[in-house]
């Protein structure tokens, strides 16, 4: 076979190639129109230009990535490709194990946690040909919709640096929105993929629970996957989400002995083939009208384009469902807390016993409840899962918000439980937004976020697409049609 030589293109001069989606970039590499080294150099150029202001990529191994790119160049020149991501520059969320780099989770107590092997998902990306050059910032213990910590500092939103990028995959969404990376690996237990995608104007997919392996994304000293939590991709197109999911998904470890993945393909190819329910508001929390107006306009545009849309939601008490999610969420996150934090929660739980139904009292109680009580909440959740399954007998998908507002201003005062965000001219508790986080993930359902344009405040909005259990590709297919209809990813001003 004759060697294949990459052809230098003028668009490389301003590195705008890195704003193209990963699927396109992979095609350019495969056709010999650009080399892995050229792509990596473009990503690094954007990192060097933009990261000092944004602080999205907080660990880098650029020299190793350049050496790896040279290997990928030689393979591509021979017509040998490792997989569908051959030569694609990537960053990954800091909490994923990447051998010889820190996995601190933004926790100073784990500053010296340096794993010696990769997470399963990281290996799958590398085996598919991706070139990982860095890690992206997270909040302390992945527990916030801001991304700041005492090790790496604060990440800013490229649409407005005075605002948060989301969390906990906040650095991930920023790296994508600014072309510092072509794909990102994130995780989600409380909208940690979906929320940053919404705030930064990119795509994100929270897979069905357990679809993507969790090994190598666990708190140091722990082995099991965490209840509700999932790993999944962020990207600049729906096609990229599908590509990344095909690389990441599938059983591993003991499950791989007998389990094989056979995700159902989406049968719909046009908006007119979808019967979609829409739920843009809830009585549980107050949602900002600026965001709801933008989402309503998007839904109207989809209906005009032929989508069959009805206002509907599952037959579930939304207040009870939200409390059920918070109980199970905080039981899950509390299970990996330090002895000191657990002791404080044990004391704090007395407030719940005395009738306090505030958020902090709920958190403390959930962290310390008996297994018997946890089982009652879990049993109730199983009933909710059946209600969702019945709902999806009548509808292909549900459209709903990802959060209660667009990206809000940085606020590091107090604790997450005490902070408030601007909503409709007043302020509301930031933790209220967890309603939309749990609306899909408490029942282990896949949720895809697709950008639908800008709100009146000039900030991006993403709509959450909830699909039935294991019908991840149906949600992603719909996201691709949303992208075609409404325009998809747009780079923030100044980062084009």
Buried (B, 14 or more C-beta within 10 A) or exposed (E): EEEBEBEEEEBBEEBBBBBBBBBBBBBBBBEBBBBBBBBBBBBBBBBEBBBEEBBBBBBBBBEBBBEBBBEBBEBBBEEEBBBBBBBBBBBBBBBBBBEEBBBBBBBEEBEEBBBEEBBBBBBBBBEBBBBBBBBBBBBBBBBBBBBBBEBBEBBBBBBBBEBBBBBBBBBBBBBBBBBBBBBBBBBBBBBBBBBBBBBBBBBBBBBBBBBBBBBBBBBBEEEEBBBBBBBBBBBBBBBBBBBBBBBBBBBBEEEEEEEEEEBEEBEBEEBEBBBBBBBBBBEBBBBBBBBBBBBBBBBEBBBEBBBBBEEBBBEBEBEEBBBBBBBBBBBBBBBBBEEEBBEBBEEBBEBBEEEBEEBBBBBBBBBBBEEEBBEEBBEBBEEBBEBBBEBBEEBBBBBBBBBBBBBBEBBEEEEBBEBBBBBBEEEBBBBBBBBBBBBBBBBBBBBBBBBBBBBEBEBBBBBBBBBBBBBBBBBBBBBBBBBEBBEBBBBBEEBE
